[in-house]
Amino acid sequence: MKEIYEGDVYATKNPTWHEEDAPWKARQIERMIKKHTIGFDTVCEVGCGTGEVLLNLEMAFPNAKLSGYDISPHAFDRAKQKETCNTKFHLADLLEERGSYFDIVLAIDVIEHVEDYVSFVKAVRPFGKYKIFHIPLDLSAQSIVRSWPILQLRSNVGHLHYFYKETALATLRDCGYRVIDHCYTASRLELPNQAFSSRLMRLPRKMMYAVNQDITVRLLGGYSILVLAE
């Protein structure tokens, strides 16, 4: 499925490369790092797209050196124009960069796109001490009943695999990771440019979430999971 990203397919369907979501994603990552007072000098993002998540993180951590890797020439061309002294981008597959090592490796909304996601998750482990994953929780009761939301994610943004909290965490543990911390992120409630159906569900999700987080996410969806692991 690499051809979707190496060619024109993904760029045509997603011309902004979801840059509008980057400040929100960077804030989630920043909170997790600061919560655990992680000391670091280097950060790498695998599947960095046009680089906006890293550029937002640079503002939060101005002394860090950040490296972004992506296999899409479209994304790389956009990212390269925005390089700074501390943030550099590479048109390459990180997993083929032998000898590279970083304090923190980010995989933000990536594993659901990778055909062999188990092998990918295992292969990422040696590239850094800490790993931060952000994984959309596409599987919920309402998404299964309606069916079209999952099919739309597959067609429009290339999701090949669909998770709920327990399968996402089990995947990381089965691949040899120690999960340090995890939390839900309210992707469909807080990200910009949401569909009318997501805006309609915002209040019910908020109200139910205040009562029981896990049941709300399993029933209504609309959330992702952020995981800190090593």
N, CA, C and O of each residue as an XYZ file, in Angstrom:
920
protein
N       0.805     -1.211      0.000
C       0.000      0.000      0.000
C       0.843      1.268      0.000
O       0.296      2.371      0.019
N       2.173      1.128     -0.021
C       3.032      2.313     -0.007
C       2.773      3.238     -1.180
O       2.979      4.448     -1.086
N       2.318      2.662     -2.290
C       2.117      3.467     -3.493
C       1.078      4.568     -3.287
O       1.111      5.583     -3.982
N       0.155      4.380     -2.340
C      -0.839      5.419     -2.050
C      -0.146      6.697     -1.606
O      -0.569      7.796     -1.965
N       0.927      6.551     -0.819
C       1.618      7.705     -0.253
C       2.777      8.160     -1.131
O       3.089      9.349     -1.195
N       3.407      7.217     -1.799
C       4.526      7.577     -2.683
C       4.043      8.217     -3.973
O       4.779      8.973     -4.608
N       2.804      7.917     -4.363
C       2.223      8.514     -5.564
C       1.323      9.687     -5.229
O       1.559     10.408     -4.259
N       0.284      9.875     -6.043
C      -0.579     11.049     -5.916
C      -1.885     10.778     -5.170
O      -2.629     11.714     -4.880
N      -2.177      9.515     -4.855
C      -3.512      9.165     -4.371
C      -3.839      9.876     -3.066
O      -4.865     10.549     -2.961
N      -2.971      9.730     -2.074
C      -3.280     10.317     -0.762
C      -3.283     11.841     -0.835
O      -4.159     12.487     -0.260
N      -2.314     12.417     -1.534
C      -2.227     13.872     -1.641
C      -3.445     14.458     -2.340
O      -3.887     15.557     -2.005
N      -3.985     13.733     -3.307
C      -5.173     14.215     -4.016
C      -6.394     14.205     -3.114
O      -7.187     15.146     -3.132
N      -6.553     13.151     -2.326
C      -7.713     13.043     -1.446
C      -7.578     13.899     -0.189
O      -8.580     14.295      0.406
N      -6.340     14.184      0.213
C      -6.091     14.930      1.444
C      -5.073     16.039      1.175
O      -3.935     15.965      1.640
N      -5.479     17.068      0.425
C      -4.523     18.087     -0.029
C      -3.872     18.883      1.091
O      -2.781     19.420      0.894
N      -4.500     18.979      2.259
C      -3.879     19.719      3.365
C      -2.960     18.837      4.202
O      -2.225     19.341      5.052
N      -2.992     17.531      3.971
C      -2.233     16.577      4.781
C      -2.563     16.730      6.273
O      -1.742     16.425      7.137
N      -3.778     17.207      6.553
C      -4.258     17.350      7.930
C      -3.390     18.291      8.768
O      -3.268     18.128      9.982
N      -2.796     19.268      8.104
C      -1.974     20.237      8.827
C      -2.775     20.979      9.895
O      -2.227     21.382     10.920
N      -4.067     21.156      9.651
C      -4.903     21.875     10.609
C      -5.030     21.132     11.943
O      -5.388     21.735     12.954
N      -4.740     19.832     11.949
C      -4.834     19.035     13.180
C      -3.544     19.065     14.002
O      -3.537     18.661     15.164
N      -2.469     19.538     13.407
C      -1.143     19.409     14.022
C      -0.994     20.130     15.360
O      -0.421     19.547     16.280
N      -1.477     21.367     15.522
C      -1.309     22.012     16.835
C      -1.962     21.215     17.966
O      -1.395     21.089     19.051
N      -3.150     20.682     17.706
C      -3.842     19.872     18.709
C      -3.043     18.612     19.027
O      -2.881     18.269     20.198
N      -2.543     17.919     18.012
C      -1.767     16.701     18.246
C      -0.495     16.998     19.027
O      -0.124     16.251     19.932
N       0.169     18.089     18.672
C       1.397     18.455     19.373
C       1.125     18.749     20.847
O       1.948     18.422     21.702
N      -0.007     19.356     21.151
C      -0.348     19.631     22.557
C      -0.533     18.342     23.347
O      -0.133     18.266     24.508
N      -1.136     17.324     22.725
C      -1.305     16.041     23.421
C       0.059     15.429     23.738
O       0.279     14.921     24.838
N       0.956     15.481     22.783
C       2.298     14.918     22.976
C       3.053     15.704     24.038
O       3.694     15.120     24.912
N       2.976     17.017     23.963
C       3.647     17.872     24.942
C       3.179     17.554     26.357
O       3.993     17.457     27.275
N       1.877     17.393     26.535
C       1.340     17.094     27.869
C       1.881     15.769     28.402
O       2.233     15.662     29.576
N       1.944     14.761     27.529
C       2.434     13.460     27.968
C       3.906     13.541     28.374
O       4.300     12.977     29.395
N       4.711     14.233     27.588
C       6.137     14.375     27.909
C       6.314     15.107     29.231
O       7.100     14.680     30.077
N       5.594     16.198     29.413
C       5.740     16.993     30.635
C       5.167     16.279     31.848
O       5.689     16.420     32.954
N       4.110     15.521     31.657
C       3.521     14.764     32.767
C       4.535     13.824     33.385
O       4.566     13.645     34.602
N       5.375     13.218     32.536
C       6.349     12.242     33.014
C       7.758     12.831     33.128
O       8.734     12.106     33.321
N       7.842     14.131     33.008
C       9.130     14.859     33.127
C      10.257     14.125     32.395
O      11.323     13.869     32.956
N       9.996     13.799     31.148
C      10.986     13.082     30.345
C      12.063     14.062     29.879
O      11.774     15.059     29.217
N      13.292     13.759     30.234
C      14.411     14.544     29.720
C      14.838     13.997     28.364
O      14.975     12.785     28.195
N      15.045     14.876     27.414
C      15.400     14.395     26.072
C      16.115     15.492     25.293
O      15.981     16.682     25.579
N      16.872     15.050     24.307
C      17.553     15.965     23.387
C      17.074     15.778     21.954
O      17.074     16.728     21.171
N      16.664     14.554     21.604
C      16.316     14.258     20.215
C      14.942     13.620     20.129
O      14.556     12.814     20.975
N      14.205     14.002     19.076
C      12.872     13.462     18.802
C      12.817     13.103     17.331
O      13.323     13.839     16.484
N      12.206     11.978     17.032
C      11.987     11.573     15.643
C      10.516     11.244     15.456
O       9.898     10.616     16.316
N       9.961     11.667     14.337
C       8.597     11.272     13.991
C       8.633     10.444     12.719
O       9.115     10.900     11.682
N       8.123      9.235     12.805
C       8.008      8.373     11.633
C       6.637      8.607     11.015
O       5.621      8.551     11.707
N       6.610      8.869      9.702
C       5.366      9.241      9.050
C       4.964     10.654      9.423
O       3.834     10.890      9.851
N       5.881     11.591      9.264
C       5.682     12.961      9.761
C       4.815     13.822      8.853
O       4.467     14.944      9.222
N       4.457     13.320      7.669
C       3.654     14.135      6.760
C       4.375     15.410      6.391
O       5.552     15.372      6.032
N       3.702     16.525      6.471
C       4.309     17.806      6.089
C       5.044     18.479      7.241
O       5.484     19.622      7.112
N       5.181     17.784      8.364
C       6.061     18.246      9.430
C       5.469     19.163     10.470
O       6.185     19.632     11.355
N       4.180     19.433     10.388
C       3.612     20.440     11.280
C       3.586     20.020     12.748
O       3.690     20.874     13.630
N       3.452     18.733     13.026
C       3.487     18.296     14.423
C       4.850     18.610     15.031
O       4.928     19.153     16.133
N       5.926     18.271     14.316
C       7.266     18.545     14.827
C       7.527     20.041     14.961
O       8.139     20.479     15.935
N       7.075     20.817     14.005
C       7.291     22.262     14.075
C       6.553     22.880     15.256
O       7.043     23.833     15.861
N       5.393     22.353     15.585
C       4.685     22.810     16.782
C       5.398     22.361     18.049
O       5.432     23.099     19.034
N       5.964     21.166     18.035
C       6.723     20.694     19.193
C       8.005     21.500     19.382
O       8.457     21.691     20.511
N       8.580     21.963     18.304
C       9.786     22.791     18.420
C       9.507     24.049     19.241
O      10.361     24.497     20.006
N       8.326     24.610     19.084
C       7.976     25.793     19.866
C       7.868     25.466     21.347
O       8.184     26.301     22.195
N       7.422     24.257     21.661
C       7.293     23.854     23.063
C       8.623     23.436     23.667
O       8.856     23.622     24.861
N       9.506     22.865     22.828
C      10.794     22.364     23.300
C      11.903     22.924     22.405
O      12.450     22.195     21.577
N      12.240     24.197     22.558
C      13.138     24.872     21.611
C      14.578     24.361     21.625
O      15.338     24.662     20.704
N      14.965     23.607     22.632
C      16.343     23.114     22.695
C      16.516     21.720     22.095
O      17.635     21.218     21.995
N      15.417     21.104     21.702
C      15.484     19.737     21.161
C      15.832     19.753     19.678
O      15.572     20.727     18.971
N      16.418     18.665     19.229
C      16.661     18.429     17.807
C      15.606     17.450     17.311
O      15.457     16.357     17.856
N      14.884     17.846     16.286
C      13.758     17.048     15.809
C      13.984     16.601     14.373
O      14.452     17.373     13.536
N      13.647     15.346     14.100
C      13.831     14.770     12.764
C      12.529     14.116     12.321
O      11.923     13.344     13.064
N      12.108     14.436     11.103
C      10.904     13.845     10.557
C      11.198     12.999      9.343
O      11.970     13.396      8.470
N      10.569     11.807      9.285
C      10.751     10.889      8.170
C       9.403     10.602      7.521
O       8.413     10.340      8.204
N       9.382     10.657      6.181
C       8.173     10.278      5.464
C       8.567      9.747      4.091
O       9.584     10.144      3.523
N       7.738      8.837      3.566
C       8.037      8.237      2.268
C       7.329      8.952      1.123
O       7.519      8.600     -0.041
N       6.510      9.957      1.448
C       5.765     10.656      0.404
C       6.548     11.849     -0.133
O       6.875     12.755      0.634
N       6.859     11.877     -1.430
C       7.517     13.060     -1.992
C       6.683     14.325     -1.845
O       7.234     15.405     -1.635
N       5.348     14.207     -1.953
C       4.479     15.379     -1.794
C       4.648     15.979     -0.405
O       4.857     17.184     -0.259
N       4.555     15.132      0.609
C       4.669     15.614      1.981
C       6.067     16.171      2.244
O       6.215     17.224      2.863
N       7.078     15.468      1.777
C       8.457     15.903      2.009
C       8.726     17.266      1.377
O       9.358     18.121      1.997
N       8.256     17.473      0.163
C       8.483     18.758     -0.514
C       7.912     19.914      0.309
O       8.528     20.977      0.401
N       6.746     19.708      0.902
C       6.133     20.751      1.723
C       6.889     20.933      3.028
O       7.097     22.055      3.487
N       7.301     19.805      3.626
C       8.014     19.887      4.901
C       9.390     20.537      4.730
O       9.805     21.344      5.562
N      10.088     20.187      3.660
C      11.458     20.670      3.456
C      11.517     22.187      3.415
O      12.491     22.785      3.872
N      10.485     22.809      2.873
C      10.462     24.263      2.779
C      10.352     24.927      4.146
O      10.616     26.123      4.274
N       9.967     24.173      5.162
C       9.734     24.742      6.491
C      10.815     24.341      7.487
O      10.665     24.590      8.683
N      11.897     23.729      7.023
C      12.957     23.308      7.939
C      13.511     24.486      8.733
O      13.548     25.620      8.257
N      13.938     24.185      9.947
C      14.584     25.179     10.798
C      15.941     24.625     11.235
O      16.337     23.530     10.834
N      16.634     25.386     12.049
C      17.932     24.907     12.542
C      17.771     23.639     13.379
O      18.663     22.791     13.409
N      16.627     23.515     14.060
C      16.436     22.384     14.965
C      15.545     21.282     14.423
O      15.504     20.189     14.988
N      14.832     21.546     13.341
C      13.901     20.558     12.799
C      14.246     20.255     11.351
O      14.215     21.147     10.503
N      14.573     19.001     11.065
C      14.987     18.583      9.730
C      14.083     17.445      9.252
O      13.561     16.663     10.047
N      13.917     17.378      7.938
C      13.024     16.382      7.345
C      13.779     15.523      6.337
O      14.725     15.973      5.692
N      13.329     14.262      6.220
C      14.020     13.285      5.375
C      12.993     12.510      4.552
O      12.002     12.016      5.088
N      13.236     12.410      3.263
C      12.423     11.574      2.385
C      13.013     10.167      2.452
O      13.846      9.785      1.630
N      12.571      9.423      3.431
C      13.168      8.110      3.692
C      12.269      7.329      4.632
O      11.417      7.890      5.321
N      12.480      6.016      4.644
C      11.820      5.120      5.592
C      12.731      4.986      6.804
O      13.836      4.455      6.688
N      12.289      5.455      7.952
C      13.120      5.401      9.152
C      13.639      4.000      9.404
O      14.776      3.835      9.848
N      12.830      2.984      9.129
C      13.208      1.615      9.454
C      14.397      1.129      8.627
O      14.990      0.097      8.944
N      14.746      1.854      7.582
C      15.904      1.504      6.769
C      17.139      2.328      7.134
O      18.197      2.170      6.524
N      17.005      3.193      8.117
C      18.113      4.053      8.554
C      18.878      3.348      9.673
O      18.631      3.606     10.852
N      19.773      2.490      9.323
C      20.509      1.702     10.311
C      21.371      2.605     11.195
O      22.010      3.543     10.718
N      21.372      2.304     12.475
C      22.210      3.045     13.405
C      21.579      4.309     13.960
O      22.167      4.947     14.833
N      20.415      4.688     13.486
C      19.756      5.884     14.004
C      19.122      5.576     15.357
O      18.567      4.497     15.568
N      19.214      6.546     16.268
C      18.649      6.362     17.600
C      18.244      7.720     18.155
O      18.969      8.703     18.004
N      17.075      7.770     18.802
C      16.524      9.019     19.315
C      16.006      8.792     20.730
O      15.694      7.669     21.127
N      15.925      9.878     21.472
C      15.389      9.773     22.828
C      13.894      9.451     22.801
O      13.407      8.660     23.608
N      13.172     10.071     21.867
C      11.734      9.841     21.731
C      11.409      9.600     20.261
O      11.845     10.355     19.392
N      10.650      8.559     19.988
C      10.152      8.295     18.635
C       8.636      8.436     18.659
O       7.960      7.867     19.516
N       8.115      9.200     17.707
C       6.679      9.426     17.595
C       6.113      8.650     16.413
O       6.699      8.634     15.331
N       4.977      8.012     16.628
C       4.197      7.401     15.542
C       2.765      7.887     15.738
O       1.976      7.256     16.441
N       2.444      8.999     15.117
C       1.198      9.710     15.381
C       0.216      9.443     14.241
O       0.392      9.936     13.127
N      -0.816      8.658     14.537
C      -1.806      8.265     13.528
C      -1.132      7.613     12.327
O      -1.343      8.013     11.183
N      -0.324      6.611     12.610
C       0.458      5.943     11.565
C       0.119      4.464     11.445
O      -0.088      3.980     10.332
N       0.054      3.723     12.565
C       0.039      2.258     12.438
C      -1.210      1.749     11.740
O      -1.192      0.668     11.152
N      -2.297      2.513     11.798
C      -3.522      2.083     11.115
C      -3.396      2.126      9.596
O      -4.222      1.557      8.882
N      -2.347      2.810      9.100
C      -2.117      2.926      7.653
C      -1.173      1.849      7.122
O      -1.102      1.634      5.912
N      -0.455      1.176      8.003
C       0.632      0.281      7.587
C       0.086     -1.121      7.372
O      -0.584     -1.682      8.240
N       0.379     -1.673      6.214
C      -0.186     -2.976      5.846
C       0.157     -4.046      6.877
O      -0.738     -4.731      7.374
N       1.433     -4.199      7.204
C       1.857     -5.157      8.227
C       2.198     -4.356      9.475
O       3.368     -4.109      9.769
N       1.173     -3.958     10.198
C       1.399     -3.041     11.315
C       2.125     -3.707     12.476
O       2.830     -3.025     13.220
N       1.975     -5.015     12.654
C       2.669     -5.695     13.743
C       4.176     -5.665     13.516
O       4.935     -5.348     14.432
N       4.613     -5.993     12.305
C       6.042     -5.937     11.991
C       6.569     -4.513     12.120
O       7.687     -4.298     12.587
N       5.761     -3.545     11.704
C       6.164     -2.140     11.805
C       6.372     -1.739     13.263
O       7.390     -1.136     13.605
N       5.419     -2.069     14.113
C       5.509     -1.690     15.527
C       6.731     -2.346     16.171
O       7.425     -1.709     16.963
N       6.998     -3.601     15.845
C       8.186     -4.269     16.372
C       9.463     -3.599     15.878
O      10.418     -3.436     16.637
N       9.477     -3.211     14.602
C      10.683     -2.646     14.010
C      11.017     -1.265     14.553
O      12.179     -0.859     14.527
N      10.030     -0.542     15.041
C      10.265      0.809     15.570
C      11.009      0.771     16.906
O      11.723      1.718     17.237
N      10.857     -0.289     17.661
C      11.380     -0.343     19.034
C      12.851      0.036     19.170
O      13.174      0.810     20.071
N      13.761     -0.456     18.334
C      15.182     -0.175     18.559
C      15.604      1.262     18.243
O      16.748      1.636     18.503
N      14.710      2.061     17.693
C      15.106      3.396     17.243
C      15.006      4.462     18.323
O      15.341      5.619     18.069
N      14.558      4.106     19.516
C      14.481      5.114     20.557
C      14.180      4.526     21.911
O      13.705      3.396     22.022
N      14.461      5.307     22.947
C      14.170      4.868     24.312
C      12.670      4.897     24.572
O      12.076      3.888     24.952
N      12.068      6.054     24.365
C      10.628      6.209     24.574
C       9.916      6.281     23.229
O      10.434      6.844     22.265
N       8.737      5.710     23.184
C       7.890      5.822     21.996
C       6.540      6.385     22.403
O       5.977      6.008     23.431
N       6.027      7.295     21.578
C       4.687      7.822     21.800
C       3.855      7.501     20.561
O       4.179      7.921     19.450
N       2.778      6.750     20.777
C       1.850      6.375     19.713
C       0.539      7.135     19.902
O       0.058      7.302     21.023
N      -0.020      7.584     18.805
C      -1.389      8.113     18.819
C      -2.172      7.254     17.834
O      -1.838      7.190     16.651
N      -3.221      6.592     18.334
C      -3.933      5.598     17.537
C      -5.422      5.913     17.562
O      -6.013      5.958     18.641
N      -6.045      6.130     16.414
C      -7.490      6.360     16.405
C      -8.237      5.092     16.791
O      -7.898      3.995     16.349
N      -9.259      5.261     17.624
C     -10.074      4.123     18.059
C     -11.330      4.086     17.192
O     -12.406      4.531     17.591
N     -11.151      3.538     15.993
C     -12.223      3.551     14.997
C     -13.353      2.582     15.325
O     -14.486      2.768     14.881
N     -13.041      1.544     16.106
C     -14.060      0.531     16.405
C     -14.901      0.955     17.605
O     -14.380      1.157     18.702
N     -16.183      1.086     17.387
C     -17.141      1.354     18.457
C     -18.465      0.730     18.034
O     -18.633      0.326     16.883
N     -19.388      0.655     18.960
C     -20.690      0.072     18.626
C     -21.370      0.848     17.506
O     -21.915      0.254     16.575
N     -21.339      2.172     17.595
C     -22.030      2.959     16.565
C     -21.335      2.870     15.209
O     -22.008      2.893     14.178
N     -20.005      2.768     15.183
C     -19.316      2.668     13.891
C     -19.576      1.326     13.219
O     -19.625      1.245     11.991
N     -19.745      0.268     14.019
C     -20.045     -1.050     13.453
C     -21.482     -1.100     12.943
O     -21.743     -1.632     11.865
N     -22.414     -0.545     13.719
C     -23.816     -0.542     13.295
C     -23.995      0.271     12.016
O     -24.698     -0.157     11.100
N     -23.369      1.432     11.950
C     -23.535      2.298     10.782
C     -22.666      1.845      9.608
O     -23.040      2.060      8.455
N     -21.562      1.249      9.866
C     -20.605      0.668      8.903
C     -19.924      1.692      7.996
O     -18.723      1.581      7.750
N     -20.661      2.685      7.493
C     -20.047      3.592      6.522
C     -18.915      4.442      7.095
O     -18.010      4.798      6.339
N     -18.908      4.797      8.414
C     -17.758      5.578      8.887
C     -16.427      4.861      8.697
O     -15.437      5.482      8.310
N     -16.395      3.550      8.967
C     -15.153      2.797      8.808
C     -14.788      2.675      7.333
O     -13.619      2.811      6.971
N     -15.770      2.422      6.488
C     -15.497      2.328      5.055
C     -15.004      3.659      4.497
O     -14.160      3.691      3.602
N     -15.533      4.752      5.031
C     -15.089      6.075      4.586
C     -13.647      6.346      5.019
O     -12.866      6.924      4.263
N     -13.299      5.927      6.239
C     -11.921      6.071      6.696
C     -10.969      5.253      5.819
O      -9.848      5.680      5.540
N     -11.417      4.101      5.399
C     -10.579      3.269      4.536
C     -10.389      3.910      3.166
O      -9.285      3.916      2.622
N     -11.464      4.444      2.619
C     -11.417      5.007      1.275
C     -10.712      6.360      1.232
O      -9.912      6.618      0.333
N     -11.010      7.219      2.201
C     -10.541      8.608      2.123
C      -9.166      8.840      2.743
O      -8.362      9.605      2.210
N      -8.899      8.181      3.868
C      -7.627      8.456      4.544
C      -6.757      7.217      4.722
O      -5.719      7.287      5.381
N      -7.155      6.093      4.152
C      -6.271      4.941      4.085
C      -6.126      4.127      5.349
O      -5.100      3.474      5.540
N      -7.131      4.147      6.227
C      -7.067      3.275      7.404
C      -7.301      1.827      6.977
O      -8.331      1.501      6.386
N      -6.329      0.964      7.284
C      -6.433     -0.453      6.935
C      -6.788     -1.318      8.140
O      -7.271     -2.440      7.985
N      -6.548     -0.792      9.341
C      -6.770     -1.546     10.568
C      -7.558     -0.674     11.535
O      -7.437      0.551     11.523
N      -8.366     -1.318     12.372
C      -9.306     -0.584     13.218
C      -9.196     -1.122     14.639
O      -9.252     -2.330     14.869
N      -9.041     -0.212     15.576
C      -8.734     -0.593     16.949
C      -9.778     -0.076     17.926
O     -10.467      0.908     17.657
N      -9.885     -0.755     19.068
C     -10.445     -0.143     20.270
C      -9.333     -0.199     21.317
O      -8.278     -0.783     21.071
N      -9.566      0.405     22.479
C      -8.459      0.616     23.429
C      -7.698     -0.666     23.735
O      -6.469     -0.696     23.689
N      -8.435     -1.719     24.047
C      -7.783     -2.948     24.492
C      -6.933     -3.580     23.397
O      -5.858     -4.102     23.691
N      -7.379     -3.549     22.151
C      -6.567     -4.155     21.081
C      -5.353     -3.294     20.758
O      -4.298     -3.821     20.405
N      -5.488     -1.983     20.873
C      -4.339     -1.102     20.634
C      -3.251     -1.368     21.669
O      -2.082     -1.525     21.316
N      -3.627     -1.420     22.937
C      -2.647     -1.668     23.993
C      -2.080     -3.084     23.910
O      -0.888     -3.292     24.132
N      -2.937     -4.057     23.591
C      -2.466     -5.441     23.464
C      -1.453     -5.576     22.338
O      -0.482     -6.323     22.460
N      -1.672     -4.857     21.243
C      -0.723     -4.896     20.125
C       0.656     -4.438     20.572
O       1.655     -5.091     20.271
N       0.719     -3.322     21.287
C       2.010     -2.805     21.742
C       2.677     -3.781     22.703
O       3.879     -4.030     22.604
N       1.908     -4.329     23.623
C       2.493     -5.279     24.585
C       2.949     -6.553     23.888
O       4.012     -7.085     24.209
N       2.166     -7.045     22.946
C       2.540     -8.248     22.209
C       3.804     -8.034     21.385
O       4.527     -8.984     21.084
N       4.064     -6.782     21.022
C       5.252     -6.450     20.230
C       6.460     -6.125     21.104
O       7.486     -5.661     20.607
N       6.333     -6.368     22.401
C       7.475     -6.240     23.294
C       7.602     -4.926     24.035
O       8.612     -4.696     24.699
N       6.614     -4.062     23.943
C       6.681     -2.772     24.621
C       6.181     -2.873     26.057
O       5.332     -3.702     26.384
N       6.726     -2.012     26.897
C       6.162     -1.783     28.222
C       5.364     -0.482     28.152
O       5.925      0.582     27.891
N       4.084     -0.569     28.382
C       3.229      0.618     28.350
C       3.388      1.364     29.670
O       3.089      0.832     30.739
N       3.859      2.597     29.578
C       4.079      3.422     30.768
C       2.808      4.174     31.142
O       2.451      4.265     32.316
N       2.136      4.707     30.140
C       0.942      5.504     30.405
C       0.116      5.558     29.125
O       0.638      5.404     28.021
N      -1.178      5.779     29.300
C      -2.042      5.990     28.140
C      -3.236      6.827     28.571
O      -3.615      6.844     29.742
N      -3.812      7.512     27.611
C      -5.007      8.312     27.897
C      -5.806      8.479     26.609
O      -5.266      8.394     25.507
N      -7.095      8.718     26.775
C      -7.925      9.035     25.625
C      -7.656     10.473     25.187
O      -7.350     11.337     26.009
N      -7.773     10.714     23.898
C      -7.790     12.078     23.377
C      -9.083     12.254     22.583
O      -9.514     11.356     21.860
N      -9.685     13.423     22.731
C     -11.025     13.643     22.162
C     -10.924     14.154     20.733
O     -11.257     15.303     20.446
N     -10.463     13.288     19.845
C     -10.171     13.701     18.473
C     -11.389     14.250     17.743
O     -11.296     15.293     17.096
N     -12.524     13.573     17.833
C     -13.702     14.022     17.089
C     -14.417     15.184     17.768
O     -15.265     15.833     17.155
N     -14.089     15.448     19.011
C     -14.708     16.557     19.720
C     -13.908     17.840     19.576
O     -14.481     18.930     19.569
N     -12.576     17.723     19.459
C     -11.718     18.896     19.555
C     -10.997     19.276     18.264
O     -10.588     20.426     18.107
N     -10.834     18.334     17.339
C     -10.154     18.667     16.093
C     -11.033     19.570     15.230
O     -12.258     19.472     15.293
N     -10.433     20.442     14.428
C     -11.217     21.324     13.563
C     -11.809     20.583     12.366
O     -11.432     19.450     12.066
N     -12.735     21.244     11.698
C     -13.299     20.765     10.419
C     -13.934     19.377     10.517
O     -13.738     18.534      9.642
N     -14.695     19.150     11.588
C     -15.349     17.856     11.753
C     -16.656     17.801     10.950
O     -17.301     18.821     10.709
N     -17.016     16.608     10.554
C     -18.257     16.395      9.808
C     -19.456     16.748     10.677
O     -19.362     16.797     11.904
N     -20.579     16.991     10.020
C     -21.798     17.368     10.741
C     -22.189     16.295     11.756
O     -22.620     16.619     12.863
N     -22.044     15.023     11.388
C     -22.410     13.941     12.305
C     -21.554     13.977     13.563
O     -22.049     13.697     14.655
N     -20.266     14.319     13.425
C     -19.393     14.410     14.596
C     -19.780     15.590     15.474
O     -19.762     15.492     16.701
N     -20.130     16.705     14.844
C     -20.563     17.866     15.625
C     -21.869     17.563     16.355
O     -22.082     18.013     17.481
N     -22.732     16.802     15.706
C     -24.009     16.435     16.313
C     -23.806     15.546     17.545
O     -24.562     15.628     18.513
N     -22.786     14.708     17.495
C     -22.529     13.766     18.577
C     -21.684     14.361     19.700
O     -21.446     13.700     20.712
N     -21.235     15.589     19.534
C     -20.305     16.175     20.503
C     -20.890     16.221     21.916
O     -20.232     15.802     22.868
N     -22.104     16.719     22.061
C     -22.708     16.842     23.390
C     -22.983     15.482     24.023
O     -22.615     15.281     25.181
N     -23.618     14.529     23.316
C     -23.810     13.203     23.930
C     -22.494     12.551     24.358
O     -22.426     11.917     25.411
N     -21.455     12.706     23.545
C     -20.164     12.120     23.914
C     -19.608     12.769     25.177
O     -19.119     12.074     26.068
N     -19.679     14.083     25.258
C     -19.172     14.779     26.440
C     -19.927     14.376     27.689
O     -19.324     14.119     28.730
N     -21.243     14.320     27.588
C     -22.058     13.999     28.757
C     -21.804     12.579     29.234
O     -21.637     12.351     30.432
N     -21.772     11.619     28.313
C     -21.525     10.232     28.705
C     -20.099     10.030     29.200
O     -19.862      9.252     30.124
N     -19.148     10.732     28.582
C     -17.733     10.589     28.956
C     -17.511     11.011     30.402
O     -16.687     10.428     31.105
N     -18.247     12.024     30.842
C     -18.122     12.499     32.224
C     -18.585     11.438     33.221
O     -18.169     11.448     34.380
N     -19.437     10.534     32.776
C     -19.967      9.483     33.656
C     -19.092      8.235     33.599
O     -18.732      7.684     34.639
N     -18.745      7.783     32.381
C     -17.930      6.575     32.219
C     -17.157      6.668     30.910
O     -17.738      6.573     29.829
N     -15.861      6.852     31.012
C     -15.036      7.059     29.826
C     -15.013      5.837     28.915
O     -15.268      5.951     27.716
N     -14.711      4.678     29.473
C     -14.552      3.477     28.648
C     -15.839      3.111     27.908
O     -15.807      2.810     26.714
N     -16.958      3.137     28.609
C     -18.224      2.773     27.967
C     -18.573      3.761     26.865
O     -19.058      3.368     25.804
N     -18.327      5.047     27.114
C     -18.610      6.060     26.092
C     -17.810      5.804     24.828
O     -18.357      5.851     23.726
N     -16.526      5.536     24.975
C     -15.665      5.319     23.804
C     -16.062      4.048     23.070
O     -16.056      4.015     21.840
N     -16.407      3.000     23.814
C     -16.812      1.747     23.161
C     -18.144      1.894     22.425
O     -18.332      1.314     21.356
N     -19.057      2.663     22.993
C     -20.381      2.805     22.389
C     -20.415      3.845     21.276
O     -20.907      3.573     20.181
N     -19.892      5.035     21.556
C     -20.078      6.174     20.651
C     -18.846      6.521     19.829
O     -18.958      7.245     18.840
N     -17.679      6.028     20.209
C     -16.480      6.364     19.469
C     -16.129      7.840     19.588
O     -16.568      8.525     20.512
N     -15.329      8.320     18.634
C     -14.952      9.729     18.614
C     -13.673     10.055     19.347
O     -13.308     11.225     19.461
N     -12.981      9.040     19.849
C     -11.765      9.254     20.626
C     -10.601      8.478     20.014
O     -10.790      7.528     19.254
N      -9.395      8.912     20.369
C      -8.165      8.198     20.036
C      -7.467      7.869     21.344
O      -7.917      8.271     22.417
N      -6.364      7.134     21.248
C      -5.581      6.819     22.444
C      -4.143      7.269     22.228
O      -3.549      7.018     21.179
N      -3.599      7.932     23.230
C      -2.194      8.353     23.236
C      -1.458      7.460     24.211
O      -1.867      7.318     25.364
N      -0.360      6.851     23.746
C       0.331      5.855     24.552
C       1.815      6.218     24.656
O       2.476      6.482     23.652
N       2.318      6.226     25.876
C       3.754      6.349     26.130
C       4.282      4.972     26.482
O       3.776      4.322     27.397
N       5.298      4.527     25.758
C       5.818      3.177     25.953
C       7.317      3.176     25.796
O       7.917      4.126     25.293
N       7.909      2.074     26.246
C       9.355      1.888     26.004
C       9.638      0.404     25.783
O      10.786      0.020     25.562
